[in-house]
Amino acid sequence: MQARHRLTFRSDHGGDPAAWRAFADLLHDTFGIDITILDALGGPDPTLAPFGWFDAAGTCVASLCAFSIPLVIGGTFVRGAGLQSGAVRPQWRRQGLFRDLIGAALNHCAAEGFEAVTLLTDTPALYTPFGFRPLPLYRFEGPPPSRGATAGARPLDLRNDADITLLRRLLDARRPVADRFAPLRQVEMFLFNAALSPDIRLAFMEDSTAAIAWRTGDGGLFDLVDIAGPTIPPLADILAALDLSPTRIVTRFSPDHLDWQGKAVAESDRLTLMMRGAEALIPPHPFGLSPLAEF
Ligand SMILES: CC(C)(COP(=O)(O)OP(=O)(O)OC[C@H]1O[C@@H](n2cnc3c(N)ncnc32)[C@H](O)[C@@H]1OP(=O)(O)O)[C@@H](O)C(=O)NCCC(=O)NCCS
């Protein structure tokens, strides 16, 4: 175990390339993810507030970030924040570094006036002492609607700068994909998750100005992951635009705007969504969360 009094607490490393690199290294070493791919997708979230502990050599040994994630909960706009990138290097664990970072992040959220703070985790026990409560996620399953009619869709490719620009524009102007629970603005994580998920396909429905994210699965499954744009086309039109005739449908968000109903099924294999905020802000169940909105 190393002595924590030799460490420096920082919250300015978003603007310091060497310290940002050290932060990226911590995430790579802890989770095996490379956040520098965000550079090719338009850069990190401008609302990101990073908190971290650094040693004398400039190594980032502990981190946690807060960011703005405006939400729609039960049809109402909520000033939401998210916490992500919680990591402590093994030799620095169990000394209270993470506890201090959560304190700093929650103080920041309070000072900024965020009404709800959310996170996704595989260790909910870590966060319940800080007032976070788990919220079960659901997917929605059912038979396909009868096929609609529409003008088709073209594939979007994240290696193409023009397609990235189009997606950013659609995400900036998006209608929340569901009323019960959905992020309103979350451009960077959508692009980052899409870049890391080769099984998720993206297409642009020009006539309804909407990007569709989906994947297919065994047994004629159409798995609707997300929709980004100012309008939400009905599911029947989406299937027609993609020229697909599936035998069963799954949506990863409550299908409030799809002109289609599905049965809610608990998603027990996902990370746990947790929220800290007033009781009145707990979303009406059942609701889902697009895998492209995970953070
Ligand atoms: C989880 C992690 C961030 C904790 O960092 P840490 O600096 O060792 O944590 P702290 O010493 O500040 O401990 C804070 C509290 O959390 C508890 N805690 C620590 N690790 C925990 C775990 N894995 N599960 C449950 N509780 C845990 C501690 O007991 C402590 O509570 P206490 O003060 O009541 O004893 C660190 O172990 C880590 O980086 N793990 C791998 C990455 C990870 O899982 N990140 C979280 C993803 S959401």
The ligand as an SDF file (V2000), in Angstrom:
LIG
                    3D

 48 50  0  0  0  0  0  0  0  0999 V2000
  -14.1340    0.2490   -6.6720 C   0  0  0  0  0  0  0  0  0  0  0  0
  -12.9040    1.1090   -6.4620 C   0  0  0  0  0  0  0  0  0  0  0  0
  -13.0500    2.3770   -7.3270 C   0  0  0  0  0  0  0  0  0  0  0  0
  -12.8400    1.5100   -4.9700 C   0  0  0  0  0  0  0  0  0  0  0  0
  -11.7310    2.3930   -4.7850 O   0  0  0  0  0  0  0  0  0  0  0  0
  -11.0830    2.5940   -3.3160 P   0  0  0  0  0  0  0  0  0  0  0  0
  -10.2380    3.8300   -3.3440 O   0  0  0  0  0  0  0  0  0  0  0  0
  -10.4160    1.3410   -2.9110 O   0  0  0  0  0  0  0  0  0  0  0  0
  -12.3430    2.8150   -2.4070 O   0  0  0  0  0  0  0  0  0  0  0  0
  -12.3430    3.5250   -0.9710 P   0  0  0  0  0  0  0  0  0  0  0  0
  -11.1140    3.0820   -0.2260 O   0  0  0  0  0  0  0  0  0  0  0  0
  -12.5200    4.9820   -1.1220 O   0  0  0  0  0  0  0  0  0  0  0  0
  -13.6130    2.8890   -0.3260 O   0  0  0  0  0  0  0  0  0  0  0  0
  -14.8260    3.5930   -0.2730 C   0  0  0  0  0  0  0  0  0  0  0  0
  -15.8800    2.7050    0.3210 C   0  0  0  0  0  0  0  0  0  0  0  0
  -16.2660    1.7350   -0.6500 O   0  0  0  0  0  0  0  0  0  0  0  0
  -16.1120    0.4210   -0.1330 C   0  0  0  0  0  0  0  0  0  0  0  0
  -15.6450   -0.4130   -1.2470 N   0  0  0  0  0  0  0  0  0  0  0  0
  -14.4490   -0.3620   -1.8530 C   0  0  0  0  0  0  0  0  0  0  0  0
  -14.4230   -1.2540   -2.8860 N   0  0  0  0  0  0  0  0  0  0  0  0
  -15.6470   -1.8660   -2.8870 C   0  0  0  0  0  0  0  0  0  0  0  0
  -16.2360   -2.8680   -3.6970 C   0  0  0  0  0  0  0  0  0  0  0  0
  -15.5770   -3.4410   -4.7250 N   0  0  0  0  0  0  0  0  0  0  0  0
  -17.4970   -3.2590   -3.4260 N   0  0  0  0  0  0  0  0  0  0  0  0
  -18.1870   -2.6860   -2.3900 C   0  0  0  0  0  0  0  0  0  0  0  0
  -17.6920   -1.7060   -1.6030 N   0  0  0  0  0  0  0  0  0  0  0  0
  -16.4300   -1.3190   -1.8300 C   0  0  0  0  0  0  0  0  0  0  0  0
  -15.0530    0.5520    0.9630 C   0  0  0  0  0  0  0  0  0  0  0  0
  -15.2140   -0.4630    1.9260 O   0  0  0  0  0  0  0  0  0  0  0  0
  -15.3550    1.9140    1.5140 C   0  0  0  0  0  0  0  0  0  0  0  0
  -16.4160    1.8790    2.4340 O   0  0  0  0  0  0  0  0  0  0  0  0
  -16.1370    2.1370    4.0030 P   0  0  0  0  0  0  0  0  0  0  0  0
  -15.4870    3.4870    4.0610 O   0  0  0  0  0  0  0  0  0  0  0  0
  -17.4930    2.0780    4.6120 O   0  0  0  0  0  0  0  0  0  0  0  0
  -15.2020    1.0380    4.3780 O   0  0  0  0  0  0  0  0  0  0  0  0
  -11.6040    0.3400   -6.8410 C   0  0  0  0  0  0  0  0  0  0  0  0
  -11.5870   -0.8620   -6.1170 O   0  0  0  0  0  0  0  0  0  0  0  0
  -11.4980    0.0250   -8.3280 C   0  0  0  0  0  0  0  0  0  0  0  0
  -10.9440    0.8270   -9.0980 O   0  0  0  0  0  0  0  0  0  0  0  0
  -12.0100   -1.1330   -8.7450 N   0  0  0  0  0  0  0  0  0  0  0  0
  -11.9450   -1.5310  -10.1640 C   0  0  0  0  0  0  0  0  0  0  0  0
  -12.8140   -0.6310  -11.0300 C   0  0  0  0  0  0  0  0  0  0  0  0
  -14.2330   -0.5400  -10.5270 C   0  0  0  0  0  0  0  0  0  0  0  0
  -14.8550   -1.5160  -10.1450 O   0  0  0  0  0  0  0  0  0  0  0  0
  -14.7600    0.7120  -10.5540 N   0  0  0  0  0  0  0  0  0  0  0  0
  -16.1150    0.9970  -10.1630 C   0  0  0  0  0  0  0  0  0  0  0  0
  -16.9300    0.8890  -11.4060 C   0  0  0  0  0  0  0  0  0  0  0  0
  -18.5360    1.5370  -11.1950 S   0  0  0  0  0  0  0  0  0  0  0  0
  1  2  1  0
  2  3  1  0
  2  4  1  0
  2 36  1  0
  4  5  1  0
  5  6  1  0
  6  7  2  0
  6  8  1  0
  6  9  1  0
  9 10  1  0
 10 11  2  0
 10 12  1  0
 10 13  1  0
 13 14  1  0
 14 15  1  0
 15 16  1  0
 15 30  1  0
 16 17  1  0
 17 18  1  0
 17 28  1  0
 18 19  1  0
 18 27  1  0
 19 20  2  0
 20 21  1  0
 21 22  1  0
 21 27  2  0
 22 23  1  0
 22 24  2  0
 24 25  1  0
 25 26  2  0
 26 27  1  0
 28 29  1  0
 28 30  1  0
 30 31  1  0
 31 32  1  0
 32 33  2  0
 32 34  1  0
 32 35  1  0
 36 37  1  0
 36 38  1  0
 38 39  2  0
 38 40  1  0
 40 41  1  0
 41 42  1  0
 42 43  1  0
 43 44  2  0
 43 45  1  0
 45 46  1  0
 46 47  1  0
 47 48  1  0
M  END
$$$$
